[in-house]
């Protein structure tokens, strides 16, 4: 008596199965299924959480404050230091003026570095707060060290927004737009001030030799 139709071990291939139609073997074989990957990393589902921490706003403020140091540069004092001794042949006044101006510039530069350090600190506090609120794997605060090379604010704020867009429902866009607006406004103000300062410096130089 013939076996009923069904899947049976293929006598010609050990371990495989083939369809028996009740009378003879057919060419039909079950389709192989793709193996299921195990242990692979799966992206976390977006979480609903407020991503606008107080620290990111303070970091944005700290990122634009170094530009304010330009307003404390005494260009007229610099011109007096450079021009007057050459006109009066007073080398002592020249050395004293140069030392005072350089000390002033070192203080301004030191304040700029201080604000960059504050930006890094606030970036770390922002990263820590995002983790506390449940954001999975927020953008690393270590990227803010690029502030020491002049681009830390851009790297951290943009990277933070990209990661939050993938891992949260809110996306964290507001700080990015505020940072862009604050940076553009600061650059415009500084440019206008530098043009005005240059004109005043040239007028002051002309008054020295007139």
The 8 nearest C-alpha neighbors of each residue, nearest first, counted from 0:
[[1, 2, 3, 21, 22, 4, 23, 20],
 [2, 0, 21, 3, 22, 4, 23, 20],
 [1, 3, 21, 4, 0, 22, 19, 5],
 [4, 2, 21, 5, 1, 20, 19, 22],
 [5, 3, 21, 20, 19, 2, 6, 18],
 [6, 4, 19, 18, 7, 3, 20, 21],
 [5, 7, 18, 17, 19, 16, 8, 4],
 [6, 8, 16, 17, 9, 5, 18, 19],
 [9, 7, 16, 15, 10, 17, 14, 6],
 [8, 10, 16, 17, 12, 11, 15, 7],
 [11, 9, 12, 8, 13, 16, 15, 7],
 [10, 12, 9, 13, 15, 8, 14, 17],
 [13, 11, 9, 10, 15, 14, 16, 8],
 [12, 14, 15, 9, 11, 10, 8, 16],
 [13, 15, 12, 8, 16, 9, 10, 11],
 [16, 14, 9, 13, 12, 8, 17, 28],
 [17, 15, 8, 9, 7, 6, 28, 14],
 [16, 18, 28, 9, 6, 7, 27, 8],
 [17, 19, 6, 27, 5, 25, 24, 20],
 [20, 18, 24, 4, 5, 21, 23, 6],
 [21, 19, 4, 22, 23, 18, 24, 5],
 [20, 22, 4, 3, 19, 2, 23, 1],
 [21, 23, 20, 1, 19, 24, 2, 4],
 [24, 22, 19, 20, 21, 25, 18, 4],
 [23, 25, 19, 18, 20, 26, 17, 22],
 [26, 24, 27, 18, 19, 23, 20, 17],
 [27, 25, 28, 24, 17, 18, 19, 23],
 [28, 26, 25, 18, 17, 29, 24, 19],
 [27, 29, 17, 18, 16, 30, 26, 15],
 [30, 28, 31, 27, 17, 16, 18, 6],
 [31, 29, 32, 28, 27, 33, 16, 17],
 [30, 32, 29, 33, 28, 34, 15, 16],
 [31, 33, 34, 30, 35, 29, 36, 28],
 [34, 32, 35, 31, 36, 30, 37, 29],
 [35, 33, 36, 32, 37, 31, 30, 38],
 [36, 34, 37, 33, 32, 38, 39, 31],
 [37, 35, 34, 39, 38, 33, 40, 41],
 [36, 38, 39, 35, 34, 40, 41, 33],
 [37, 39, 40, 36, 41, 35, 34, 42],
 [40, 38, 37, 41, 36, 42, 35, 43],
 [41, 39, 42, 38, 37, 43, 36, 44],
 [40, 42, 43, 39, 44, 38, 37, 36],
 [41, 43, 44, 40, 166, 45, 165, 135],
 [44, 42, 41, 45, 166, 135, 46, 165],
 [43, 45, 46, 42, 166, 167, 165, 41],
 [46, 44, 167, 166, 168, 43, 165, 47],
 [47, 45, 167, 168, 48, 44, 166, 134],
 [46, 48, 168, 167, 45, 169, 49, 134],
 [47, 49, 46, 50, 167, 132, 169, 168],
 [50, 48, 51, 47, 169, 52, 132, 171],
 [49, 51, 171, 52, 48, 129, 169, 170],
 [52, 50, 49, 53, 171, 55, 174, 173],
 [51, 53, 54, 55, 50, 125, 56, 128],
 [52, 54, 56, 55, 57, 51, 125, 58],
 [53, 55, 125, 57, 52, 121, 56, 58],
 [54, 56, 58, 57, 53, 125, 52, 59],
 [57, 55, 59, 58, 54, 53, 60, 174],
 [56, 58, 54, 60, 59, 55, 61, 53],
 [59, 57, 118, 55, 61, 121, 56, 60],
 [60, 58, 62, 56, 57, 61, 178, 55],
 [61, 59, 57, 58, 62, 63, 64, 56],
 [60, 62, 58, 64, 118, 59, 63, 114],
 [61, 63, 59, 60, 64, 118, 152, 58],
 [64, 62, 61, 65, 60, 66, 182, 59],
 [63, 65, 61, 67, 66, 62, 60, 114],
 [66, 64, 111, 67, 68, 63, 114, 62],
 [67, 65, 68, 64, 63, 69, 185, 189],
 [68, 66, 65, 69, 64, 70, 71, 63],
 [67, 69, 66, 70, 71, 65, 107, 111],
 [70, 68, 67, 71, 72, 66, 189, 107],
 [69, 71, 68, 72, 67, 192, 66, 73],
 [72, 70, 69, 68, 73, 107, 67, 103],
 [71, 73, 69, 70, 74, 104, 68, 103],
 [74, 72, 76, 75, 71, 77, 100, 70],
 [73, 75, 77, 76, 72, 78, 200, 196],
 [76, 74, 78, 77, 73, 200, 79, 203],
 [77, 75, 79, 73, 74, 78, 80, 100],
 [76, 78, 74, 80, 75, 79, 81, 73],
 [77, 79, 75, 81, 80, 76, 82, 74],
 [78, 80, 76, 83, 82, 77, 81, 75],
 [81, 79, 77, 96, 78, 93, 82, 83],
 [82, 80, 78, 79, 83, 77, 84, 93],
 [81, 83, 79, 85, 78, 84, 80, 86],
 [82, 84, 86, 79, 85, 87, 80, 81],
 [85, 83, 89, 87, 88, 86, 93, 82],
 [86, 84, 88, 83, 82, 87, 89, 81],
 [85, 87, 83, 84, 88, 82, 89, 208],
 [86, 88, 84, 89, 85, 83, 90, 82],
 [89, 87, 84, 85, 86, 90, 83, 93],
 [90, 88, 84, 87, 91, 92, 93, 85],
 [91, 89, 93, 92, 88, 84, 94, 85],
 [92, 90, 94, 93, 89, 95, 84, 96],
 [91, 93, 95, 90, 89, 94, 96, 84],
 [92, 94, 90, 96, 91, 84, 95, 80],
 [95, 93, 97, 91, 96, 92, 98, 90],
 [96, 94, 92, 98, 97, 93, 91, 99],
 [95, 97, 80, 93, 99, 94, 98, 92],
 [96, 98, 100, 94, 95, 99, 101, 93],
 [99, 97, 101, 95, 96, 100, 102, 94],
 [100, 98, 102, 96, 101, 97, 95, 103],
 [99, 101, 103, 97, 102, 98, 96, 104],
 [102, 100, 104, 98, 103, 99, 97, 105],
 [103, 101, 105, 99, 104, 100, 98, 106],
 [102, 104, 100, 106, 101, 105, 99, 107],
 [105, 103, 101, 107, 106, 102, 108, 100],
 [106, 104, 108, 102, 107, 103, 109, 101],
 [105, 107, 109, 103, 104, 108, 110, 102],
 [108, 106, 104, 110, 109, 105, 68, 103],
 [107, 109, 105, 111, 106, 110, 104, 112],
 [110, 108, 106, 112, 111, 107, 105, 113],
 [109, 111, 113, 107, 108, 112, 106, 114],
 [110, 112, 65, 108, 114, 113, 109, 115],
 [113, 111, 115, 109, 110, 114, 116, 108],
 [112, 114, 110, 116, 111, 115, 109, 117],
 [115, 113, 117, 111, 116, 112, 61, 118],
 [114, 116, 118, 112, 117, 113, 146, 111],
 [115, 117, 113, 119, 114, 118, 112, 120],
 [116, 118, 114, 120, 115, 119, 121, 113],
 [117, 119, 58, 115, 121, 61, 116, 120],
 [120, 118, 122, 116, 117, 121, 143, 123],
 [119, 121, 117, 123, 122, 118, 116, 124],
 [120, 122, 124, 118, 58, 54, 123, 119],
 [123, 121, 125, 119, 120, 124, 140, 118],
 [122, 124, 126, 140, 120, 125, 121, 127],
 [123, 125, 121, 127, 122, 126, 128, 54],
 [124, 126, 54, 122, 128, 123, 127, 55],
 [127, 125, 123, 129, 124, 128, 140, 122],
 [126, 128, 124, 130, 125, 129, 123, 131],
 [127, 129, 131, 125, 130, 126, 124, 132],
 [130, 128, 132, 126, 131, 127, 134, 125],
 [129, 131, 134, 133, 127, 128, 132, 126],
 [130, 132, 128, 129, 133, 127, 134, 126],
 [133, 131, 129, 130, 134, 128, 48, 49],
 [132, 134, 130, 131, 135, 129, 48, 46],
 [133, 135, 130, 129, 132, 137, 136, 46],
 [136, 134, 137, 133, 130, 166, 43, 46],
 [135, 137, 134, 138, 130, 139, 166, 162],
 [138, 136, 135, 134, 139, 162, 126, 129],
 [139, 137, 159, 162, 158, 140, 136, 126],
 [138, 140, 141, 137, 142, 126, 159, 155],
 [139, 141, 123, 142, 122, 143, 126, 138],
 [142, 140, 143, 139, 144, 123, 119, 122],
 [143, 141, 144, 140, 155, 145, 139, 154],
 [142, 144, 151, 145, 141, 155, 119, 140],
 [145, 143, 146, 142, 141, 147, 151, 119],
 [144, 146, 151, 147, 148, 143, 150, 142],
 [151, 147, 145, 149, 150, 144, 148, 143],
 [146, 148, 145, 149, 144, 115, 151, 150],
 [149, 147, 145, 146, 150, 151, 144, 143],
 [148, 150, 146, 147, 151, 145, 152, 153],
 [151, 149, 146, 145, 153, 152, 148, 154],
 [146, 150, 152, 145, 143, 154, 153, 144],
 [151, 153, 155, 154, 150, 156, 146, 62],
 [152, 154, 156, 151, 150, 155, 157, 158],
 [155, 153, 151, 152, 157, 156, 158, 150],
 [154, 156, 158, 143, 152, 157, 153, 142],
 [155, 157, 159, 153, 158, 154, 152, 175],
 [158, 156, 160, 159, 154, 155, 153, 161],
 [159, 157, 161, 155, 160, 156, 154, 162],
 [160, 158, 138, 156, 162, 157, 161, 155],
 [159, 161, 163, 157, 158, 162, 171, 164],
 [162, 160, 158, 164, 159, 163, 157, 165],
 [163, 161, 165, 159, 164, 160, 138, 158],
 [164, 162, 170, 166, 160, 165, 167, 161],
 [163, 165, 170, 161, 162, 166, 167, 160],
 [166, 164, 162, 163, 167, 45, 161, 170],
 [165, 167, 45, 163, 164, 162, 46, 44],
 [168, 166, 45, 46, 163, 170, 169, 47],
 [167, 169, 47, 170, 45, 46, 166, 164],
 [170, 168, 167, 171, 47, 164, 49, 48],
 [169, 171, 164, 163, 167, 168, 172, 160],
 [172, 170, 160, 50, 169, 173, 163, 51],
 [171, 173, 175, 170, 174, 160, 176, 169],
 [172, 174, 176, 175, 171, 177, 51, 178],
 [175, 173, 177, 176, 172, 178, 171, 56],
 [174, 176, 178, 172, 173, 177, 156, 179],
 [177, 175, 179, 173, 178, 174, 180, 172],
 [176, 178, 174, 180, 179, 175, 181, 173],
 [177, 179, 181, 175, 176, 180, 59, 174],
 [180, 178, 176, 182, 177, 181, 183, 175],
 [179, 181, 177, 183, 178, 182, 184, 176],
 [182, 180, 178, 184, 179, 183, 185, 177],
 [181, 183, 185, 179, 184, 180, 178, 186],
 [182, 184, 186, 180, 185, 181, 179, 187],
 [185, 183, 187, 181, 186, 182, 180, 188],
 [186, 184, 182, 188, 187, 183, 181, 189],
 [185, 187, 189, 183, 184, 188, 190, 182],
 [188, 186, 190, 184, 185, 189, 191, 183],
 [187, 189, 185, 191, 186, 190, 192, 184],
 [188, 190, 192, 186, 187, 191, 193, 185],
 [191, 189, 187, 193, 192, 188, 186, 194],
 [192, 190, 188, 194, 189, 193, 187, 195],
 [191, 193, 189, 195, 190, 194, 196, 188],
 [194, 192, 196, 190, 195, 191, 197, 189],
 [195, 193, 197, 191, 196, 192, 190, 198],
 [194, 196, 192, 198, 193, 197, 199, 191],
 [197, 195, 193, 199, 198, 194, 192, 200],
 [198, 196, 200, 194, 199, 195, 193, 201],
 [197, 199, 201, 195, 200, 196, 202, 194],
 [198, 200, 196, 202, 197, 201, 203, 195],
 [201, 199, 197, 203, 202, 198, 75, 196],
 [200, 202, 204, 198, 203, 199, 197, 205],
 [201, 203, 199, 205, 200, 204, 198, 206],
 [202, 204, 200, 206, 201, 205, 199, 207],
 [205, 203, 201, 207, 206, 202, 200, 208],
 [204, 206, 202, 207, 208, 203, 209, 201],
 [207, 205, 209, 203, 204, 208, 202, 201],
 [206, 208, 204, 205, 209, 203, 83, 82],
 [209, 207, 205, 206, 204, 86, 82, 203],
 [208, 206, 207, 205, 204, 203, 202, 86]]
